[in-house]
Amino acid sequence: MVARSREALEERAKELSGHYGVDVIPIAKDLFDPKAGRELYSEIASKGLQVSLLINDAGQGAYGKFAEMDLERDLELIHLNIVSLVTLTKLFLKDMLQRNDGKILQISSLLGQIPTPNK
């Protein structure tokens, strides 16, 4: 399980372990960073872990008029929503294909399903 905030991540991992009896390994990683996807994959591999189910659920959006939005924030969102998603999917998919085992679930934000104003 991956998130930016180590403290909140560890709380959620304990909750999932306690309620559902699953093993959860929390890894704090900021997927806004363009290198984070590769770093995460390497960290998981170095621990000898095998990912059989990848759930890509990281994503954010911004609200407002496009011309007035901060360019740096837009680029951060692109790294999170596209670069990290593609990197993680591709790296873990290759392993899954080699094993002929595994699943990937891409979860869309609710905003992908409804129109939003001020684009």
Summary of the structure (lengths in Angstrom):
residues: 119
radius of gyration: 16.1
end to end distance: 32.5
largest distance: 48.0
contacts: 287
relative contact order: 0.16
helix: 51%
strand: 10%
